[in-house]
Amino acid sequence: MKNCTFPWTGMVINPQGYITLCCMQDNHSKFTGAHISEVNDLIEYFHGKEYNDIRQEFEEKGWRNIPQCSTCKKMVDKEVWMQYQQSQQYDPYINKLQYLEFTTSNVCNQMCVTCNSSFSNQWTADMEIKFGRNISDKRHILTNNDVNKICESLTDLKDLNIKGGEPFADIRNHKVIKKLFEVNDKCKVTIITNGTLIPERYMNLIFQNPKRFKISASIDAIGKRYEWIRSTPWEKTDNTLKELYYQTGIKADINPVLSIYNAAHLSDISNWINESEYIEDNYSCSNQVHYPLWSNVEYVFTQEQLDSLHLSFYIKSKFNEKHYKDSVKYTKVMNKIRGFDMDIWGDMG
């Protein structure tokens, strides 16, 4: 199997502001140790000592023997699409940054039950405590100077990946994309969105350059189940994705995040996709909630339950009584916040 190319082609600025090779690094560990605030020039850093040391380690050990790559290795072995396959699209011999991913801020309009304050400003510290969470990672909100560094690193990219928070809720992402189109006429832009809003300034930019955009919508369920998980009206999201298609011709990709709340109802998403002309007719469910553990299927579902859901081919149960009881407890808390009850196994309409 070929080596992962990201040490020679990729850069990710993770939610804590650290420069890493890939979003799949275990425990958000730092490959390089550099924080974007400490780096004056991202391209210069890409060609510097820290990256060269990583490249040497990959050459000597191979990506499968790098501890931080263990999650990707497990999923690739189970034939699940991961960042390793993404890396094979890039040429490691041309010595240029070809893939860049960043998250500008945690500004978001949703308070998803499986999320936290690192990824959504709708989650406050008080709410974290109420749900028994101890968030140690401090979210780094990119400064305007940080954003300028990104704008100066776009010339040779083949792919730009923008995450959030909600990317469409931060106007600075619009600045980066406009700059990209000024200096690079080939790079494609992927925006990971919750699909609830696309402001006019973004819609116009997509309309003018539809072949250069991929819109990937994080949708975990439909109807009332969606509203319980994601906190906003389902109809609004459905209508936004319709409007995207009718104005630009772009069909959104759908990428659910697997949790205890949707694992038994993934077919609802498939049925919706099959009935909707404005949605790509396939979807990937390679993302899984890992924390909090009380929403993680590995720790709340038994092996028998995973088998019944046909998930055991890549997930093995680590059932824990405490996490199961916590899931019951915190689901009841969220029921009160949402104003209606979650039914993990039954139909919610």
Buried (B, 14 or more C-beta within 10 A) or exposed (E): EEBBBBBBBBBBBBBBBBBBBBBBBEEBEBBBEBBBEEBEEBBEBBEBEBBEEBBEBBEEEBBBEBEBBBBBBEBBEEEBEBBBBBBEEBEBEEEBBBBBBBBBBBBBBBBBBBBBBBBBBBBEEEBBEEBEBEBEEEBBBBEEEBBBBBBBBBEBBBBBBBBBBBBBBBEBBBBBBEBBBEBBEEBBBBBBBBBBBBEEEBBEBBBEBEEBBBBBBBBBBBBBBBBBBBBBEBEBBBEBBBEBBEBBEBBBBBBBBBBBBBBBBBEBBBEBBEEBEBBBEEBEBBBBBBEBBBBBBBBBBEBEBBEEBEBBEBBEBBBBEEBBEBBEEBBEBBEEEBEEBBBBEEEBE
